Structures are given as C-alpha cells and as structure tokens.
C-alpha cells in the first residue's frame, strides 16, 4: 500500500464508474474555527500547569462554561460532537475539587468497560502533571478481589459502568460508606445511549444510588455528557430526577468533512434487487486502504463484521506482504485483550482499517481516522452522525460514506438526503415505570436499605407494590418499614441490558479448550448452534457442540467456502388485550389491538450461504431449547367473517400480509425513531397456534394453516382462520413501542401504503414488500389491496 492524500483519492473516487452513478448526494460540511476561553481564575495553579504540560494553553468555550457552571453548584449536561474535548468538562471540576479538598470523591459511569479503561488512561495522563497523589481506578467484573478492597478505601475517582454499580457496588454499599459519605460528583458519560430498556433500567439504578447517597448524607453534583440527540436535557433530567442545565455551544474546531450517499446499482430490475452493500463497501474501502487512508467501516450486524473483514483481508492477501494484517474486525463478543490490542493498533496507526458494529460508535480513543463507511443506515439520524464523527480531525479533510441496503428505511433515507441533512436527531425514549423493570429495582433497593412509609420510588404507588411483595414473602413488613426477606441476592439475577445475564463462552477444542470469544445469551441460539460457522476476525470455526446448561460452545478451526445463518420461527400467544379500536370494529374491516403477549422463538435450522455470491448451498437442522418472554404488542387481525371481503385466497392473503409486515416493520421503526431490531414481527393465527414461517422461502400450498382439528382451512376462511400481523417490543415487559404504534396506527398504515405504492418495482422487492421470491409474485399488488382495505374497512 502506498500513501496518497485524501483529496486526490476522493476526486478519483467521485469519477469512478462504480461510484459516481450510485451517488445520490454529496454534501460538503465546511471547516469551522474553534472558540476559546482563558483558564478560569478558580482553576488551581497545579491544574493549569498540568494542562500546559500537555500543550493545552486555553479551553474550548464549552469546557470553560462547564467548569464555571459546576463551580456554581449546577448539574449540567454537555452536548457536543465526537472528539470535541468533553472529557475535560468533567475531569477539570473533579480534579479542582480534589485539589481543594483531598477527601472529595467522584464516581464516573460509562456504558462499557472499554470506555472505562480508555478514560482511566486519559485521567492518569492529566494527573501525572499534578504533585498531589490523586488515585483513580476502574472497578468492574475484571477487578481482582484484593484490589477491590484497596479501591474502596483509597480511590478518589472510581470509574465503572452501570452494570457494576447495579450488581457490585450498591448491594454492598456498607463497604463503601466512606466513599459515599464524601461523594461530590457523579459523571454520566454517553447519556444518549441510555434509551429503551437499558435507559429504563438506568433511571431505576440512579434512584437506588440517590437512596444510598441520602443514607450517608451526601448530595453529589451531576455532570453528564452526550452526543447530539433531540432531547438531551430531558434524558438527563430523567436520569438524575432533577433539573440539569444544558451546555450545547460547541467551541472545538472542526475540519472539513465530505458526506456521500451511495445507493448500490440495481442488478435485477424486474425483482428490484440491488448489488450487495457489503460488496460496495468492500470496493470503496479497498480504494481507500490501498492509498493508506485510515478507515473505519461500520456494519449493522456481527455476522456482517466477520464477512466484510474476510472480504477486505482477501483483497490484500495475494500481495504476500502481510498487508491484510492491517485490517481488523471489532465487535461485541471479542475477548477484552483482543479488543484492547485492536484499539491500541488503531491509536498507533499500525492498523489502517477496522470493520466494526456500533461497538466503536462510542468515544473509545482509536486515534485520528480519515474515512468512515457506514454499511447500511444505522437506524437513527443520531447514530449516523455519531458513527460518521469517528472519522475527522480538528484540521484537514475527512469523509463519510453511507452505503444503503435495499430495505425500505435505507431506501427512503438514501433517496431523500434533504430529510437527513435537514432534520434534527431523534428523541431518546425510555420507560422507567415499566412494571417489570420497576419491580426488579424495588426489590434491589429493598435489599440495600429498608423502605419507609411515605418514601417514593418513581411514579408508581410504592406502598401498593411493597405490600404485594410482602404478600409474596419477598419482603417483610414491620410497622412502617419493609425489609428484604429472602436469602437470594436480587441484583445478581437482573441484567440491565438483556433477558439473561450469563454469557456463553466459545472454546477452541484444538487448543485445549482455549477461550476465543463470548456470546450473549440471546445471540447464542442464532450464532453458536451445532454446525454453525462462527468467525472471529474472519478466522472460521465450526461449532461441534453447544452445552446449553453450562453455557459453553465447543469449536474447531475450519476453512469453509460458506458462512451460516439461523432460520428462526416465532410463535406468539395473546395473554391480555389492553386496548381495541372500537370504531374500526363497528364499521367492519381489520381489528386493531394492543396488549400483552407471550413470545416463543425457536431456531429450527440454518442456511449455508456461499461467500461473495450468497448462494444457498443447503440447510442444516438444529435442536435447541426455545427462548421465551412476555412483552407488549400491537396487532392487526383480519376477522374470519371479513376474509372473503378482501377478494384474495388464503394463500394470497398470507403472502400479502407478509409483504405488509415487511414494509410496516420498517415504517414503524421510522415513526418510532428506533432500530428495526427493537421491534419483533410475527404473522399467523395465535388462536390456532399456526404461524407463517418467516425465515423460509415462499410458503408452499401444502403448509397452509389447519384448524384446531387438523382440518385444512377453506379458501374463504369459513372455519374461523384469523390472519394476524403482530409488531411487538423485542424486550421483556416491553418499553412502550407497541403502545405508541397503536396510538399512531392511522399514520403507520398510510405511511406503509405510501412506501409500497411509490416503489418503482413491478411485483415486489426488498425496498417495499420484500423479494418477490420470498413473499410471492403478486405480493406487492395484493399488499396494496390489503392495506387499502385495512384503512377503509372495505378495500
């Protein structure tokens, strides 16, 4: 690889035959100068000297404002772009306080271990210039027991994550009594990540933290930092349950950035199929990497990380110079030491290209990259800007390239660049009053400290919940107090991010069962089933055995020409109906409802997909335990008496409903401003317990539904068949997404109809109802007919 400058490479790229015809937008974001302020007068001389040693002669305006506001006793949230120096917004007030009073303590909360380690290095670099012995430590699951004791006694600053605060610190607060008594600051970084389930848990963890602080007589200040979202102040207010002042005037300089929107070419016009976005990303990244342009490529799934990493390594292997080692993969599941090695290689410039999930979207220091490629729309405007911001310097040119997939949401964004560039980022939504989540944390809080009559915990009727738990003998009521009554440890069984807290470990049998990776509980049935090809930085392993009870997957290295993809079946049962649309029920037509459901996911097998061509080489069978959860859902039912009104056969109706579901799931994520994977989808009849096999090809006639007696249903559904489309919250207990869809069902239906009708394809494609080979040759026109009937009640 020979180094060339970025402006020259981009000029050639813009005129390249594979690139220029696919370009739907090119936006130049101009460079902007910085806004600077002198060091505040109240900043200690030692700190001024330490900053000067690091080449810092003044502060950005937002850093100075954050210092002055915290000095005045305000809680603040700083909202500025990536690499704008937010770290000093909290390190300076904390260090200044410790310099004046060495008994002062601070708690730093970061959403990931990687960020905690990264910020410790940054903090220690600043502290080296001070004479005072300021001690900072990370405190997480990897911290040895003997060091934990020292941290509790000696640390001025404890750097941890919400999971450790929840399970490792708050339940043992008596061991931290001196730390909590002197706690002056709580720093919450990356507050934009606290949305959905994670954010809802986090609000309740902070409620527990407030209780413990009050118990020890401390009232710490909050310093929050966030990437750009529409409601950062609202999120911060919810997290700290108080008034937080907003600082959003960015004073950091910014170099010029060019942002390109690329829509891969159509390769099969009649089917509306486009070139693979992975192939397009490989081509663009290859051009950049050959010119020694440091590049990060984001993908939307862990599997795509591995596939694209292999493709890029394959580009450079023929040279025989080892250049392929300059391209690495990065995602959740890699072992900590491997992730640290990759981060260090990026900082030092030894690694020129990295392919990542959104694991590198957050502010881990990976040095100065020049180019960013987004393989697929990340699902929100906020995440898109956050990922694009990983490339760029304070001076000089950088670029970002968004390569679209064929999905409806991607195609909308790529065809309407003005919408993207002209719209503010989305609101972060969270629902801390979700009863499942709230009940879990009330139990944790009772374990930590007894509840007293008149005490509040969120917006719920706390006394009613406490009495309920007392009836269940989880708590014991004595007078006006409620005490924990069980022998178990509640925080240990509650995960802040997922259904189950325990990961699977991946063991290489050829190396004496050496651990090569970890897989979270929910992903294990989809990635490490027997026969699966599991990849780590493009190294292929075949799964020989999955020990589900002991959470272990045994693998051996292989060289296969294919990768695998699980075939998932979803079954669903309605448990309770919360709301129905009475007007729609009266006038006839489809029935709209919202309620609680039981979801069962079953991995029935897997597909073998050839590298590069994605040709299906065959199937394999899998036998694994099912995964179950209770959640909330919004659903649309075609009543039995209405089936004949639509004018479609059962076969056509099911294929039309599958097409509607495909488009509606993407439209719903657009309306909710969430990621598509936050919503599950299921089609079938829950009363007959028959469901559309969504992960296979077209449903054959001999697999049409049967009634409860095993009899085939008639073409007009005269035996009571109720075809139903479900969109459900993909999290236990739900987080309010389905409720929002029910309230905006008219907008959801009309938006879905517009997506399908306006698509230029003839008979269905991935940009509207899905590939015609998967949903039927008439799926598009039948989906339009069905949607119009759903809207009007009679088609």
N, C-alpha and C positions, 0 to 999 in steps of 0.2 A: 504494500500500500504506500502510495506517495502523497505527501501532504499538498493540498491545494486550498486556496482560500474560499470561504463560503460564498461570497457574492458571485464569483466565477462559476462555482458549481450550481448555484441556483439559476443563474442565467441559462446555462446549458440544459438544466432540468426543465425549465419553463418552455423550452423549444423542442424538447424530446418528443418523439412520435407517440411513445407510450403514455406520456404525461399530459401534454397540452390539450389533446381532445377531451380529456376527462376532467379538466379544470372547470369547476362551476363558480369559483370565487377566489380572488386573490386580494387580500387586504393588508396594506402596509400600516403597521402601528408605529407611529413616529417615536423617536427617542425623546426623552424628557429630562431636563436637568433636575438636580436634587435641590431640596430646600433644607437649609442647615440652621442650627442654633448653637450658640456657645454652651459650654458646660454650665449647668445650673450652679448658682452660688452655694447652695446647700449640699452639693455633691462633695464628698470628702476629698481632701488633697491626695490621699493614697489612691483612691479610685481614679482620680484624674491622671495620676502618674501611671497607673496600670494600663489605662486606655491609651495613653501616649506611647507607651512601650509597644503596643500593638498597632501603632500607626494611625490611631483614631484621634484626631485633633478637635473634632466637634461632633455634635449629634445631629441625626436627621430630625426634622421638626416633630415628627410623631413620637420619636423616642424621648425628646425633651418634654413634650406635652404629657406623656405617660408618667414621667418622673414627677413632674410638678403636681399632677392630679393625685397620684398616690401619696405624695408628701402631704397633701391637704386632707388625706384620710378617705378619699373616694375609692369606691370599687370601679374598675374600668374594664372595657373590652377594646382591644386594638385590632382593627380590621384593615390590613394592608396586603398587597400581593406577596407571592412567594419570593424569598431572598431579599426582603426589604428591611432586615435587621430587627425583627420583632423580639428576638432573644434578649437584646439589651433593654427592652421595655420592662422586663421583669427582673433581670439579673441586677440592674443598677439599683432599683429601690430596695431589693432584698439585701444586697451587699452593703448598701449605705446604712441600712438599719442595723445590720450585724456589727458594722464598724463602730456605731454609736453605742450599741448595747449587745455585747457578745452573748447574752443569754437568749437573744431573739432566735426564733426558729421559723423555717419555711417548708412547705410541702408542695412539691412540683408534681403535677399529674399530666402524663402523656398517654395517648391512646394505645401505644405499642411499646414493647420492650426495646425495639431498635431505636426509637426516638429517645427513650430514656438514656440509653448508652451514648447516643450522639450528643445529647445535651449535657451529660456529665463531662465529656471531653471539652465542650465549649466553655462550661463553667470553670473547670480546672485551669484552662488556658488563661482565663481572666484573673483567677485567684493567684496564679503564680507571681503576679506583679505586686501582690499585697504583702505587707510584713506580718499581718495578723494571720493566725492559723485557722482559716475557715475550712471546715470539713464538710464535704458533700459526698453522698453515696447513693448508688442505685439500690433499691430494695424491691426485689421481685422473686419469682419462683426459683431462679437460679442462684440466689444468695445463700451461701452456706450458713448453717445454724450458729456457729461460733461468731461469725461476722455480724449476724443479725443482732446479737446482744450488744456488741460494740456500737452499732449504728444507733440503736435506741438510746444509748447513753451519751454519745459523743457528737452525733451529726447535727450540724447547723441547718443543713438542707438535705431533705430526703426526697429522692427522685424515684417515682414509682408510677404505676398505672392503675386505672380504676378497678381492675380485677383483683390486684393485690391489696388495695385499700379495702375492698369489699370482704375478701376472704382471709387476708393475712394480717391486717392492722386493726380495723375496727373491732373485730371479735376479741382481740387481745389488748384492748386499749389500756387496761390496768398496767401492762408492761411499758406503756408509752406515756405514763402520767406526766412526767417532767416535760416531755416534748409537747404534748397537747396543752399543758399549762402555759407554755411560753410561745405558743404558735401565733405568729404575727401575720404571715402571708400564706395564702393558698393560690397557687398558679395553675390555671387550667388552659393548656395549650390545645390548638386544633379543635376549638369548640364546635366548628361546623360539622365535625364527624359525629357529634352526639345527637343523632336523629334516629327516628324509627325505634326499634327495640332497644338498641344499645343506649340511645339517648334517654329513653323512658326509664331504663334501669339506672342510668347515671343520676338522674334527678333524685331518685329514691336513695341512692348511695350518699348523695350530698345531704339529704335530710338526716340520714343517720350520722354523718360527720358533724352536722350542726348540733345534734343532741349531745354527742360526746364532747364537743368543744364547750358547750354551755355547762356540762357537768364539771369540767375542770376550770371554768371561769374565764375562758378566752373568747375573744371575738375577732377572728382574723380578717384581714382585708383580702379581697379577691382581685387578681389580675388575670384577665382572660385574653386569649389571642385567637384569631380566626382568619381563615381565608374568606374571600368575598362571597357572601350569601345575601339574600334579600332581607332577612330578619335577624342579624347577629345580636342586636341588643335584646330582642325578645327571647332568643335562646339563652343568652347569658342570664337574663332576669329569671328565667325558669330554673336554670341550673343552680343559682345561688339563692333563689327565692328572696330577692331584694332588688333594689334599683341600681343598675350598673350604667356608668357613663360611657358613651361611645366616642372613640377616637378613630376616625377613618380618613383623615387627610394624610395621604402618603407623601413623605418627604424624601424617599430614596430615589436616586437617579435610575433611569431605565434606558437600555439600549434599544435600537430599532428591532422590531420583530415583523417578519412576513408570515402571514397565516394563509395557507392554501386549503381549499376544499376540493377533494378528488372523489368522483363517482366512477368506479370501475366500469369498463365498457360492457355493453350487452353482448353476450356470446351466443344466446339462443333467443331471437326476437319473439318467436311465437310463444315461448314459455316465460319470457321476461327474465331469463337467467343472466346474471352478470358474472364477470370474472371474479374469482375468489379475492376478497380483500386481503387475505394473507399473502397471496401471490403478488398483489400490487404493493403491499407494504414491503415485502422482500425485495422487490425490484428497486423501490425508492431508497430503502435503507442500504442496499448494496451499492448504489451510486454514491451515497454519502460516505459510507465506510471506506470505499476504495480511495476516497480523497482524504482519508484521515480526519473526517469530520466527526467529532464525538456525538453519538446519537443514542437516544432512548426511544424504544418502541413500546407503547402500551397496547395490551390486548384485553379483551373483556372476560376471558376465562383462563384458568390454569392450564387446561389442555392446549389452548392456542399458544401459550407461552412456550411450551415444550416443542410444539410443531414448528413454530416460527424460528425458535432458536436453532433447531436442526437445519431448517432451510438456509439460514444465514451462515451457519458453520459449513454447510455443504458448498456454499459459494466459494469459500476460501481454502478448502481442503486441497483441491488439485494443485495449488501453488507449491505445496510441500514445504512451506516456510514457517508453519505453525501459526499463521495469522488467524486461524479460526479460534485460537485461544483468547483472542482479544474480544470475542463476542460471548456474552454470558446470559444465562437466564436468571430470573429473580421472581420469587412468588412465595406466598404462604406455604408452609409445609417443608421448606428447606431448613436444614438444621442451623442453629444460631451461628456456629463458627463459619459455615459456608456463606451465610448472608453477610457477616462482618468482613469476610475476605473479599467478597464482591464489592461491597461499599468502599473498602479501602482501595481496591484496584481502580475504581472509578475516580475517587478523590485524587489519587496519584497519577492518573492518566494512563495507567498500564492497560486498562480495559477501555476500548473505544466504543463498544456497542453493548447495550443491555436491553433484553426483552423482558417486560415486567407486567404483572397485573397492577391494579391500583395500590399494591403494597408500597410502591415508591412514589405514590401521589403525594403522600405527606412529606413533611420537611426534613427527612433524613439527609444529612450532608453527603452528597455524591459528587461534589465538585461542580465545575462550570461546564455544562454541556451546551452544544451549539444547535442541535436539532432534536426535535421531538416529533414522532409519528404516532398518531392515535388510530389504531386499527379497530374501527367501529366507534360510534358515538357512545361516550361513557354513560349516558343515561340522564345527564343533567348539564345545564349550562355551567353551573358552579364547578363540577368535576372536570369539565372540558378545559376551563381556564386554569384550574389547578394543575392539571397534567401538562398543558401547554407551557405553563410557567416553570416547569422543571428544566427547560432549556432557555438560556438567556444570561447575559452578563449586564453589569452596570453600564458598560460601554461596549460598542460593537454590535454586529448584526447576529441575529438568531432566527430560527424558523420553526414553524409548527405546521404539520400536515395532517388533516383529518381525512382518513380513507373510510368511506361509508360501506356498510353492509347493505344487503338487499331488503332489510326489514322496513316496515312502514315508517317507524320513527326516524331511522337513519336517513331514509329517502326524503322525508319531509325536511329535515334539517339541511341536508346537502343541497336540496333544490330551492330552499328559502334561506339563503345566507343572511339576508337582511333581518330575518326574525332572530337569528342567533346573535348577530353583532349589535342589534338594536334593542335587545331585551335584557333586563337586569337578571342576575342569577335568581334561583328559586328560593322559596321559603324552606327552612328545615322544619319538619313536623315531628313532634313526639307526643306521646300519650302516657304520662307518668301515672295517671289514675286508672290505667288498665288493671282490672281487678286481680288478674293472675300475678302480674308483676308487683302490684302494691301489697298483696297478701304475703308474698315471699319476703319482701323487705320489712314488713311489720314484724314478722317472725324473727328476722335477723336483728332488728332493733330491740325487740324484747329480750333476746339472748344477751345483748350488750348491756342494756340498762332496763330496769322495770319501767313500765308505763304508769303514769299517774293520771287520776281522773282530771279531766279538763285539758289534757295535753292534746295537741294537734299533730297530725302527720299527713300532709296533703289535704285534699278537699273532701275526702270521704268521711263518713260518720265513724270515727275511730272507735268509740266505745262499743258500737254495734259489732264491729269486726273483732274487737278484743273479747267480747263476750262469746261470740261464735267460736273463736279459737279456744276459749276456756271450756266450752261445751265439748269440744273435740279433745280435750285434755292435752292440748298443745301448750296452753298457758294455765296458770293457776291464779285465781283472783283472791286477794286477801284485803278486805276493806276497799279502799280506793286505789289499790295498786294491782297490776297484773305482772306476774313473774313467769319466766320460762320454766316449763315443767317437764320437758323431755330430756333424754340422755343424749340425743343426737345433736349434731353441730349444723345449724340450718344453712349457713353461708357456703358450706362445703358442697352442698347439693344444688346450688343455684348458679348457673352460668349467666354472665351479663350479656353474652353475645349469641348464644345458641341454645338448642334444646338440651344438650348434654355437655358436661364439662370435660369428659375424658377423651383424649385423642387416641388414635391408633398409631402405632409405630411400624415403620416399614423396615424389615430386616433382610439383609443380603445373605442368603444361605451359603453362597460360595466364599464368603469372607468370615465364616464363623458367626453368622447372625449379627453382623455389624449393622448398627442403625444407620440408614441412609436418608430417612425423611420421616415426617409426621403427617398424618391426615386427620382433619377434624371429624367428629362423629358423624355429622350429617353427610359429608362428602364420601365417606368410606365405601358405602354400598355402590356408589357411582364411579369409583376410581380404582379400588383395590379388590375387586371380586376375583375369584379364581379364573385364570385365563386372560385377565386384563394385561395390557401393555402399560406399565407405569414408567414415566420418564422423569429424570432429574437432570436438568441442563442438557437435554437431548440424549443422555445415556438411557438406553432402553432396558427395562427389567420386565420379566413376565411373572405375574403373581401365581405362585404354586399353591398357596394355601392361605385362607383367611380364618384366623382364630378369633371369632367374634367375641366370645366370652372374655378372653384375656387381652383383647384389643391389639392383636398383632397380625401383620400381613407378612408372609414369607415370600421372597422374590429371588430370582436368579437372573444374571445379565444375559441378554439375547441381542441379536441383530435381526430385526424383523423389517419387512417392507411395508408394514401397516401399523396403524395405531387403532385403539378400540374406543368405542362409545357405548355407554349403557343404554338399554331400552327400558324405559320407565313406564309403569302403569299406575294410574291414580284412581282409587276408589273413594267414594265420599258418602257420608250419611248425615242427613239433616237431624240435628238434635233439638233445635228450638228456632221458631220464627219470631224475630223481633218486630219487623215492620213489613207491611204489604202495601201495594199501590191499589187503594180501593176504587179509584176512578177507572183504572185500566181493567180491573176485574169486572166492573159493571158494564163497560162497553164492549167487552169481549176482547179477544186477542191474547197476547202473551201476558204472563203473570210475573211481576217484578217483586222480589222479596229480599230481605236481609235477615241474617240470623247466625246462629252458632252451628258449626258443623264438625264432624269427625272425619279427618283425612287420613287415608292409608296409602302410602307409597310402596310399590313393590317392583323391585328390579327383576325382570323376567329373563333377561339375556343381554347380549351385546353384539354390536356390529363391528366387523373388521374393515377399516377404511384405508385404502392404499394412499401412501404419501404422494403428494403433488396432484394426483388425479381425483382423489376422494372416491374412487371406485369401490363399491361394496364387494368385498371378497368373500363374504359369508357371515354366518351368525354363530354364536355360542350360547349355551344355556347356563343359567346361574340359579342357585338355590340359596337364598339369604333370608334372614328374618326381616319382616316388614317394619317400616318406620311409621309411627302413628302420632297424631297430635290433634288437639282441639283448637279450633281457631274460628274466626268470623268470616262470613262470605256474603257476596251479593250474587243473586242468580235470577236467570230469566227462563221461565218454563213455557213450553207450548202445551196447553191443556189437551187432553185426548179428544174432546169434542171439537177442538179447533183445527186439528191436524189437516182435515180434508179441505178446510177453507184456503189453505195456502196454495193448493194445487200442485204439490210435489209428492213423489213417492217417499216412503220411509227412507230408502237409500239416498235419494236426492236431498231430503230434509236433513239427514245426518251430515252429509258432506257440506251442505250449505251452512249448517250450524258450526261445523269445524272451521270453515272459512271465516265466518263471522267472529268466532272465538279468537282466531289468529289475529285478525285485524283489531278486534276490540281490546285484547290484552295490551297491544302496543299503544292504542289510543288512550287506554286507561292510565298507563304509566306516564303518558304525556300530560294528561289532565292532573294527575296526582303529583307530577314532578318528582317521581321516584324511579328506581331502576326496574326494568321488566321482571327481573328475578324476585322482586319484592312481592309480586302477585303470582299465585298459582292459578292454573286453569284446568278445568275438568268438564267433560261433556258426557252425558248419559242420563239414566233414569235411576235416581237413588232409591226409589221405592221398589223397583225390580232388581236393584243391585246389578245393573248392567251399565258398562261404561265403554266409551269409544276408545280403542287402543291408539292413543295419540302418537306414540313413538314408532308406529309401523307405517308401511305404505298404505295405499287405499284399502278401506275396509271391504273385504270380499262379501258377496251376497250370502255365502253360507255362514257368515258370522254376524248376521243381523240379530237384533235382540229377540229374546223369547220372554214369555210371561212367567209368572211365579210357578206355573205348572209345567214349564219347559216347552210350551207350545209356541211355534213361530207367530210373531205378530202379523196381523193383516196389513195390507198396503195402506189402509186408512186409519190404522191405529185403533181399531174397534175393540181391542182387548185392553185398552187403558194405558198405552205407552205414553209417557210424558217426557219427551226430549227436553233436556235442561242444560243450560250453559252456566257454569259456576266460575266466578273470579273470587279467589279467597286470599286473605292475608297469609303470606308464607312464613308466619311466625306464630308460635304457640300463644294462644289467648287473643291474637290479633292486635293491631296497633291503630285501628281506625280507618284503614284504607277502604275497606268494603262499605263502611257506613258513608264515607264521602262519595263513593260511586253511586250508592243508592240515592243520595240526595241530588246528584247531578246526572241522573240516568238519561234525561232527555238530551243533554249536551253530549253525553257519551254515545248515544245511538246516532244522533245526527252527525257527529264527528266521524264515527266509524263508517257510516254510509258515504260521506264525502271522500274518505280515503279510498274506498273500494271503487266508487263511480269514477273518480278522477284519474285513476291509474290507467296508463296508456296501453296496458296489455289486453289481449283478446279474451283469454279464458282463465286468468288467474296466474299470479306469480308471487315470488317472495315479498314483493313490495305492497301487496294488498291482502289476498286471502291465503297465501302460501302457494308453493309449487303445485301446478295442476296435477302432477303425478302423485301427489300425496293427498289431495283433497277432492279430486275428480275433475273431469274435463269441463263440466258445466258449473263448477263451484262458484265462479265469480258472478254469473248472471243469477244463479239461484240464491247466492248470498245477498245480492241487491234486492231481490224479490222478498226474501225473508226479513231483511232489515226494514223495508218499507212497510211490511205487514206488522212488524213489532211496533213501529212508530204510530201507524194509523189504527191498528187493531183489526184491519181487514185487508191489508195489502193494497 
